[in-house]
Amino acid sequence: MNAIRLIASDEWRLLRRNRVAMLGLLMLLALSVLAALTSITSRDSSDAIRARFQQQADAAFDGAPARHPHRMVHYGHFVFRPLPVLAAFDPGVDAFTGNTIYLEGHRQNSANFGDVRQSSLLVRFGQLTPAFVLQALAPLMLIFIGFGAVARERERGTIRQLLAHGISARTLVLGKAWGLAKVAALMLAPAALALGWLMAMESAPLAPSLFLLGGYMLYLAIWVVLIVIVSALSSHARTALMALIGLWAFAVILLPRVAPDIALASHPTLTRLETDIAIQKDLRAMGDSHNPDDPYFNAFKARTLKQYGVEKVEDLPVNYRGLLAVEGEKLTSKLFDDYATRQFAAQKAQSWQTDLAGLVSPAIALRRASVAIAGTDLEGHRRFLTQAEAYRFAIVQQLNALQANAITYADDGNRNKDPEAARRVRIDPKNWQEVPDFSYRATSTGEKLTAALPGLLILLGWFAVLAFGLRLAARRLGNAV
Amino acid sequence: MSGLWLKEARLFLRQRMALPALLLMFVLSIASVWAGMAEMSRQRDVIARIQPQQAADVAAIAKWVSKGGDAGEAAYYTFHATWDAPSALAFAAIGQRDVAPYILRVRALGLEAQLYESENYNAELALPGRFDWAFVLTYLAPLFVIILLHDLKSGEREAGRFTLLAAMARSEAGLWRRRIVLRLSLLWIALALPFTVGAVLSGASAGSIASFLLVSAAYLVFWALLCLWIGSRGWSSVTNAATLAASWLVLTLILPALAHLAINMVIPVRQGVELTLEQREKIHGGWDRPKDETMQAFFKVYPEWKDTKPVGIGFHYKWYYAFQHLGDLAAAPQAKAYRAGLEQRDNWTARTGVFLPAVGVQTLLHRWANTDLRAGLAYQDRIRAYHERLRRFYYPYLFDEVPFREGDFEKTPVWN
């Protein structure tokens, strides 16, 4: 153990004398600090803006004047997706999904105003966040610092002296890895501080934050071991450098782009426009409220009359138009849910397929774990869409019930002819305040960690395999020299 | 003379890194062109596929609306399809086409609430960006230039051949020039050949293909010059390689990400949400405002309908479509500001491209392929114009109270 530490500290001394490496390391640390600061500020301001807009929308709804309830169904509501605290660390898909939905009766609108459509193509170069720095840049910097760790000693022949002094190849390799791991720990420091800040100042949840940090530690550890293995297997430092840059470009840059293409081709999904048309078509087949002889709505009418024991809709104690609205919304909502479920299932299959690429690239596995823990994965967006739809259905039905109960059938029918009826159908605006505000329920810690588990397990697998690889590389090194 | 070139080529290809690197570049280029073309043919298929679905949808609506013959209902229930077909070169630079909708249906109601709808796409798959030829060129090709040129001189020096080579060559400069030109052009051919084939197959014009090729060649030359400059400092091959890879990191990842951060911070764009909130208030306020006030405001914009029959106390579609349009007009300043913000972001990106070759190349290719932010805005402009045609088509039926029959559905303006 002592020898390992000695070799590690020797690596450090060398690193401190290497001006280029020090400059690179300092640059990375500066970038990391900058990324953390800007990412935290922009998360805070985005979240504050969304909260302000949500308040504005809530106030507008509550403050609406006396209206026919069906007017309020069409006036609708806006909901905004809050941004989880850990999004400051990894914003994930936040920029790629809209963060606000307009909710109205009979229609399901999309989430709009995602940053990706509001940014130039620069957004596709990657956003400077702590996650990006650690996922993409830190491994490359580790490569620059560590590619020669063993290969250089081999090239210069100094390795023979070391082995002659009774240091085993295994100790040497472990020492080099330990030295590089300390550099990796230093690279992780700004991100760890940022997480600490988020926990202390913005009450980021403890367990997820620690798992997030653990995931990134594991990821950098994988790179450290990989770098030392390649360095130990290469007879020339340059070969090691080339091989490592190639591996990095493949795992971090190329594969994350290729995997989605394959997933998209093998699991096509319906476009929004086709979904709209299909829903309308299904709706017409189920029951056409515009058709006076429609069997579905005729049966509904007969059922309602029988339930209340009356002959005509005029004799119902409630407003039949309101009941029709409730029934119609039930039909459309059911279809919205069906199509959304299918869409989400297809997207899940796509994501699952790209996750498999994590077996080949630890960067993909880490990304899965990172966005899952931060609550910024597609699942987080799906939760928002599902909850927004449930909320839409609830408030529309509450308003439809008001139409059924607070307005008479006669007034509702005469509102376009009789000014008095028109006045009476505009019900008390206090009713709008009774409608509850939207509150988004975020993923629980348990759900986050469950979603992150596959990624974390793949990373652990990587680490185990590479640790074994390091032993083999050490043995080969001992034999070769 | 040609003998010398041939000899150099044979020498070069015998190097350990040379042939695998060229082959890999070639394979990556083919794969990216293939993936891009597959994506574009998928998008074209979608556009073709929606036509019969859309026609059936309109026919089903026409069937019951024409019975009542109310143009207001026809305009309310009929959605009109618009689409933005990919350009011939979109396959090489997919740009925003995977995140911005290229098909959208609109009605003759307030447009601002419809214009910014999003597509159902898997955001996790869009996050890393697409694997297209522009990506291979901007990110991967420089790495290959670095592999092939970082040890041009230092490799010979380390092998102890440098002085010998310099002494034996008829002209030393000519020797290095030959080697550089040879390596770079072979790499460029590996990169450009699949693209050219794809572009010809996609029916791109010779001029646009030439522009793409020129830009790609210029980009490779930039990286070659950088390699030569670093190589001229007399460092070892390994230092050259590390320095060049670090430059690549800074020029293609770090600086563009910093530029993006700066641009989005300096030019905040929030008007999108503001304008939709505003437009909704204006439109729904229409129900509560005196009808006459709404109609007078509308007639100021469209005086040609001033003398048509006035609306009564009840609901009338004339009045409904009037306040729909007034809602759009009320939100127009925000819509303009929103758009100006987006354009400003795009302009600053183009300016960044002057200093950052990677950004410059991406900007140019996506501009020419018509797949950038500006192309998305142009599509929105076309939708705006089409929406106006739709409104103007429905207005005579509404204001002159002409019944809208099944045959009238066929007269609706079509998207082109």
Interface residues (C-beta under 8 A of the other chain):
Chain A: V20 G24 L31 T38 S42 I49 F53 Q56 A57 A60 P65 R67 R71 H74 Y75 G76 F78 G92 V93 F96 T97 G98 T100 Y102 N109 S110 A111 N112 F113 G114 D115 V116 R117 Q118 S119 S120 L121 L122 V123 R124 F125 G126 Q127 L128 F132 A136 L137 L140 F144 F147 G148 A237 R238 L241 M242 I245 A249 I253 L254 P256 R257 V258 P260 D261 A263 L264 A265 P268 T269 L270 T271 R272 L273 E274 T275 D276 I277 A278 Q280 K281 R284 D288 H290 N291 Q343 Q347 Q350 S351 T354 V371 D377 L378 H381 R415 N416 K417 P419 A422
Chain B: M17 L28 A31 A35 A38 E39 R42 V46 R49 I50 Q53 Q54 A56 D57 A60 W64 F79 A81 G95 Q96 V99 A100 P101 I103 L104 R105 A113 Y116 E117 S118 E119 N120 Y121 N122 A123 E124 L125 A126 L127 P128 G129 R130 F131 F135 Y139 L140 L143 I147 D151 S237 V238 T239 A241 A242 T243 A245 A246 L249 T252 L253 I254 P256 A257 L258 A259 H260 L261 I263 N264 M265 V269 R270 G272 V273 T276 L277 R280 E281 H284 W287 D288 I313 G314 F315 G341 L342 R345 D346 W348 T349 T352 A358 V359 Q362 T363 H366 D372 L373 G376
